Amino acid sequence: MAVKNQVQLITYPDSLGGNLRNLHDVMFKYFSDTFKGGVHILPPFPSSGDRGFAPLTYLKIEPNLGTWKDISDIGERFDVLLDLMVNHISRQSEYFQDFLKKGRQSEFADLFITLEKIWDDGKPNQEDIDKMFLRRKKPYSTFEIEDTDEKETVWTTFGKANPSEQIDLDINSDKVKQLFIEFFKNFKEHNVKIVRLDAVGYIVKKLGTSCFFVEPEIYQFLNWIRETANSFDIELLPEVHSHHSIQYKLADHGFWIYDFILPYRILSTIINKTSGDLLQYLRTRPHKQFTMLDCHDGIPVKPDMDDLIDTRDAQELVDVCVERGANLSLILSDEHKDPDGFDVHQIRCSYYSVLNSDNDAYLAARAIQFFTPGIPQVYYVGLLAGENDHQRVNETGEGREINRHNFTLNEIEQSLKKDVVQRLMRLIKFRNEYEAFNGKFVVIDSVEYEVRLRWQLRDKKCELFVDLNTNETIIEYIDENGKVTKYFV
C-alpha cells in the first residue's frame, strides 16, 4: 500500500467521545471528508500505565475503550495507524507475569533482558551507564521471583515507578520476533494500514555506546521488521527523537520519518516574526516525512534541535512559552545537556495556547505545516483549537496532560462551531483536494517577515503567502477553470 498524501488525525481512543465506537461515529459524522489521510489512534490496548504506552498485549483492545471490531469498522473508511512499542511491554503482561512466577523456568524468560545479556557477570557498571542516554536514573529494575524467592534484574529503559511498569524486550530473541509477527498478523486482520514503531531508538543495548540508535545493529532489526510488515502490506513509521542526522539516516534507508524539527521551527517563526531559519530548513529537509505541530507529548527541543539552534535564542523562546502557560520536560543525563546547562527536552502545551489563542497566528502555522512536503498530521486538541488544560495537570501531576483534554460529544459539537475550527477544516479540505500537492515544491525567496511557498503540478499551481507581522495568510491558486484565485485563510 502507499501512504496517502492527505491530512491525518491523531487521537487517543477515548479523547473524542469517550470510546472507540463514539470515535467511529464522530469520524463518520463530522470528519468523513476531512481526514482522508487516515487516523492515528494512540494505543487502545490493555495497559498498566503511560496512557496506553505500557501495553499488556496487542492482541486485545481495552474493554473500556471498545473492541477490535471498532478498529476494523473505522478502517473501512480511514487508513488506521496504530503503535507498536517495539522496545518494551507491560510488567502486567501475561509474559512478564509468568516470568515473575517461574523466573528462568518461564517459557517467556528469553523475551526479557536479564543483566548477564549486557554484562557477563550480570553486575551493572556505572561507567557504562554514564555513557547511556537515560530516561530514568537506572535503566533496570529488580523483581522477586515467586517460586524461588530469588531476585532477577531486567532492563527497563522507561517508567517513573520503581520497579518500572515498562519491561524492555530482547529484540535479538527469536521468541520476541515471533511475538511481533503475531502482532502484525492481528493488525492485518483488523484493517490496520500503518504501524508506528514507538521507542525504536532504544532497542539495541550495547556497552560503550549511548544505547540509543546503535549502528549498524538497529538497521538489522529495522530491515527485518520492514520485511515482516511488507508481508502483511503494512507501512512502517519509525519514531525516533534524536539529532536530526539520525532521522536523515533513516530517510536514506528508505523509511518514513517524523519531522520533529518543524514544530519548533514554525513556532519560532510565528513568535519571532522572522522566516530565515524556517525557509533554509525547508530547502534542505527530506520530503518523505510525517509532519505535525502538536502531539500527546510536546514540542521537541533537545535532542531533536541539537546543532540547529542557539541555546540562548531557544531559552528566550522557551521562556515565552512558559509565560503562556507551557510546562517543560527536561533532559536527565548530564552528558546530554548543553555545556551551558540548557536542558529542555520538550515544551508541553496546546499549540493554540502557545500562540496566545490567536486564530490568525494559529492558521498561519497550520498553513505552513500543510505546505511543507510530507503527510500532515493534526492532533485532536489542535483540530478543535483546544487550550492548555491546567486543571488536568494539577489533578494528575503529569505535565503532558496539559494537551490531552478528553472532549465529550457536546464539547466536540461546541468546538466545531468556533470560527478558527471551521477555517482550519476548510484549509484541511484544500490540502486534501488540490492536486498540485503531488507535484514539485519550491521555497520562494522572500524578505525575513514573510513566508512564500509554492506547489506545482502541470497546469495546477498554488502559492502560500504569510505576512508574519500581521499573520495574514493567503493562498493564490489556479482553479479548475484555469483562473487565478485568492483564498484568504
N, C-alpha and C positions, 0 to 999 in steps of 0.2 A: 504494500500500500504506500501511498505518498501522503505526507502531512499536508493538509490543506493550507494554502496561503491566505487564511482569513482569521478573523478575530476569535479568540478562545477565552472562555470564562474559567476563573479559578474560584473554587468554593469548598468549604467544609460540607460534609454530607448533611449537617443539621443547621447550617447557617442561613439558608433561605427557606424558612418554613418549618424547621424542626426535625425533618427526617427525609429519607431518600424519596419516598412516594410524593411528598409535598414538593421536593426539589424537581422531580419529574413534572409535576403539574405546573409549577411556576415556569419552568423552562418552556414547556409547550404553550402555555397561555400567554406569556409576556415576551419571550425571547426566541420564538421558533425561527425567526429570520435574523436574529441578532448575532448569535454565536455559531456561525456557520463553520468556524474552525474547530468547534467541539467544546468539551468541558473537562477541566482537570478537577476531579473530585479528590480532595485530600483524604487521607486514609480512613476508610469506612469499616475497617476490620476490628474485631475484638482487640482491645488494647489495655495495657495496665498503666499508661502514662503518656505524657508529652502530647496530649490531644491526638492520639491515634498513631504517633510515631514510635510507639513501643508495642508493635503488633504481636498477638499470641499466635496468629496463623493468617494466611492469605486465602484459605480455603473456605472461610466463613465470613459473613457480614455481621457486625454487631447488631443483635436483635433489636435494640432500642432505635437503631437507625433504619432498619429495613431488611431486605433480602437481596440475594444475587439476581432475582427476577427484576427488581427495581433497577439495578445496574444495566441488565440486558435491555430493559424497556427504554431507558434513556439512550442506550447505544443504538437503538433502532433509528433515531433521528440525528443524534450528535455523536461525533467521534469521542469516545471516553478515554481519558488519560488517568491511570492510577499509579500509585507509588509502590516501589519495591525497595524496602530498606535492606540493601544487599549487605550492609555492614553488620547488622545486629537483629536480634529478635527478643521478645519479652522474656524476662525472668519467669513470668507466669505461664509461658507456653508449655504445652504437653512435653515438648522435647527437653527443656531445661528442668521441668519439674521431675521428670523421670531420672535425669542426671542427679538432681538433689537427693533423690531417694536412694539410688543404686551406685552413684559415683562412677568409677571406671568400668563397672559391670553393666552400665546402661548401654542399650543399643544406640543411643544418641550421643554418647560421650565424645565421639570424634567430631561432632558438629562444632564444638567449642574450642577455644584456645587456652588450654592449660599452660602454665608458665614454662614448663620444660620445652614447649614448642618454640619458645622465644629464647630463654636462657637454658643451657644444657643442664645446669644444676637446679633449675626451677626457682632460682632466687633472683628477685629484681635487683638491678644495678642502677643506682641513682644517676651515675654519669651518663648511662644510655638514655635514661628517662629525660634528663635535662635537654637532650637534643630533639625531643619529640614535640610536635605541635599538639599541646594538650587541650582537651575540652573539659577536663576535671583534674583535680590535684594529683590523683593517682589513677593511671589507666587500667586498673584492675580492681577486682572485688573478691573477697574471701567468703566462702559459704561452708556450712557444716553439712556433711552427708548423713542422711538419716540412718541408713542401715549400718554404717561403720563408725559413726561419730568422728570420722576423720575430717580434716579441713581441706578444701580444694579452692585454689585461687585461679580465676579465669579473667581473660582480658575484657575490659568494659570501657570503651572509648567515651561513651556519653553517660549522662544521668546525674541528676542532682542528689539523689538518695545514696546512702552508703549502707549496705551494698547496692549497686546500681540495679535499676529495672530493665536496662537495655544490655543484653549479653551479646558480645561480638561472635560472629560466625567465622569459622575457618574456611576461607574460600579455596584452600588447597585440598580440602576434603572431598572425596567422591560423594559422600553422603550429602554434603551441602549442595553440590551440583545437581544431584538427583532431586533434591528438595526444590531447587529453583526451577527445574524442568517441570515438576509437578505444578508449581505455581503458574508458570506460563501457560501450561495446558488448560488450567482452570480459567485464566484470563481470557484465552481464546474462546472458550466455550460460552463466555458471557459478554461478548461484544466489546471487549477492551481492545483499543487500536494502538495505543501508545503507552509505554511504561517508563516512568521516570526512575532512574537508578539513584535513589537518595543516599547520601553519605558515601558514595562510591570512592571518594578520595582517600578514605581511611582504611580500605580493605586489606592493604599489604602492610604487615608488621615486619620490619627488618632492622636489626640493630645497626647503629651508626648512622641512621637516617632520621628524618623528622617523622617517619611512619605516616607520611601524607603524600599521596600521589607518587609512590615509589616506582621509578622507571628502571628497567623495562617491564617489570613484573605486572604492573597494572594493565598494560596493553595485552598481555597474555590472557588475563581474565576478561577484559573488555571484548577482545576478539571472540573468545569462547561464548560469552553471553550474547553477543550480537548474532552469531550463527544460530544460537538457540532461539532467540527472538524471531529471526528471519524465518525459521522453520515453522513458526506459528503466524507469520505475516503480521508481526507486531514491530512497530518502530520503537527505538530507544532514545531517551533523553537523559544523558548523564548529568547529575547535579554536583558541581564542584565549586565551592567557594575558595578561591585561591588567587595567586598572582595571575594576571591576565595572560602571561606567556604560557601557563599550563592550559588555560582554556583554548588558546590558539593551537597548541599541540593536539588537543582532542579534535579540533576542527580539521587539522591537517590529516588526521587519521579517518576522516570522513564521518565523524559523529556530529549530530546536532549538539549545540551548546547553549547555555544560558547567557544572555547579555546582562551580567551583573554590574557592568560599568555604567550602562545607560541611565539607571535611576538617579545616581549621584550627578552625572553629567548634566542631565536635564534640570534637576533641582538647582544646581549651581548656576546654570544658565538663566533660569527664571528669576532666582533671588538676586543674583549679582548683575543681571541685565547685560551680560556680555556673552557672545557666542563662539569666540575663537577656539577654545578648548573642545567644545562640542563638535564644531564643524571639522576640526582636524581629526578627531576621533572617527567621525562618520566617513571620512575619506579612506580610512585605513583598516577598519574592522572587517572580519569575515562576515559574509551575509547569511550563512546557514546557522541562524540563531533564533531562539525564542526570546522575545523582548517583554519586559514588564516594567512597571513603575513601583508597584506595591505588591506585597505578598503577606503570608502568615507570619513571617519573621520580621524583617526590617529592611531598610535601605543599606546595601552593603557599603562598607568603607574599607576596613582592613580585613584580610589581605588583598581583597579584590582590586583596590585602587592603589596599591603599593607601586611606587615609581611613576605614578601618573599625576599625583597631586603634591603640592607643597603643604606640609602638615600645618603650617601657620594659617594658610588660607582655609584648610579643612577645619581647623579648630574654630575659626570665625563662623564658618557655615554651620558647624555643629551647635555652636552657641545660639545662633539664630533659631535653629530647630528646637532646642531645649526651651528657649523663651516662648516658643509657640506650642509648648506642651509635650514635646517628644521626650522619651527616655532612652537610655543607651545600653547596649550590650558591649562589654569590654573584653579585650584580649587577656587571657590568663597568664600565658607564658612570657616571662620577662624577655627571653631571647627573641620573641616575635613582636615585641613592642618597638616603636621607633626609638632611636637614641635620645630624642628629646622628650620621651615619655608619652607621646601620643598613642593612645591605646583603644580607640573606638573601633569596635568590630561592626556594629550595625546601629543605625538610627531608627528607633522604633516609634512609629506614628502612623496616623492616617495621612496619605499623600494629599488629600484635600485639605486637611487641617494644617499641614506644614506649609501649604501655600496660602495660609491665612483665610481659608474658605473663600477665596477669590475665584469666582466662576470663570472669568476670562483667563486668569493665570493657569487654572487647572486644565481648561480646554486647550490652551496653547501647549501645555506639557503633553497632553494626550495626542494632539495633532502631530507633534514632533515624534512621539513614540510610533504612531501609526505610519508615518512616512519613513521611518528607519527600516532598512531591509530586515526581514525576518518574520516570524509568526507572532503577532501581538497577543499578549495575554492581559486580561483585565480582571483584577481581583474583585470579589463581590462587594467589599466595602467601598472600593473605588468606583465601581459601577453605580452604586447608589449614593455616591458623594457622602459617605459616612464620615463622621468626625471622631476625634480621639475619645475612646471610652475609658476615662479615668476611673470611673466607678468600678468597672470590671477589674482593673489593675489593683485597686485597693482591696477588693473582695478576695482576690486570688493570690496576691503577692507576685504575680507573674507579669513582667513588664511587656511581654509580647501581646498580652490580652488587650492592649490599647487599640489594636487594629484587628480585633477578632469578634466584633459585635455580632450576635445572632439576631437576625431580623425575623420578626413574626410576619405572618401573611399580611396583617394590617399595616405593619411598618413598611413592607415592600410596596404595597399599593400607594401609601402616602409618599414614599420616596420617589416613586415613578412620576409623580405629579410635579416634582421640582424642575424648574427651568434648566438647571445645569445637567440633570439626568437626561431630560428629553434631548438637549443639544448633544450630549455625549452619544446617545443612541443613534442620532442622525449621522454623527461622524463615523460611528462603527459601521453603519449601513453603507456609507460612501466607501470606506476602506474595503469592505467585503465585496462590493459590486463593481467598482471601477477597474476595468481590465488592465490599465496601464501599470498597476502594481505588480504585474507579472513580467514587466519589461525591464528597461535599463534605468538605473538610479544615478542621479548626478547631484553633487553638492555644489550649489551656485555660490560663487564668491560674493560676499556681502560685507557691509560695514558691521562693526562689532555689536551694535544693538539690534541686529536683525538676524533672522534665520530664513534661508531660502533653499528649498529642496525640490527636486523635480523627478518625476517618473514618466517614462515614455514607452509606448508600445505601438508601432506602426503609426496610425493617424490619431491615436489617443494620447493625450498628454495632460498631466496635472502638476501644478506648481504650488508649493506651500510658502506662504509669506507670514512671518511672525514679527511684529514690532515689539521688542522686549521692553520698551519704555512704557507702552500702553497695554501690552498683551493682546492687542488686536490681531486676530488670526484670520487669514483669507486663503482660500484655495481657488485658484484660477484653473479651469479645465475646459477641454474640448468636449462638448456634449454630443449626444447621439445624432444630432443634426449637423455636426461639424462647426457649431458656433461656440466662440469663446464665452464662457460663463463664469461668473464670480459667485463663490459660496462663502458667505461670512459665517465662520464657525461660531 
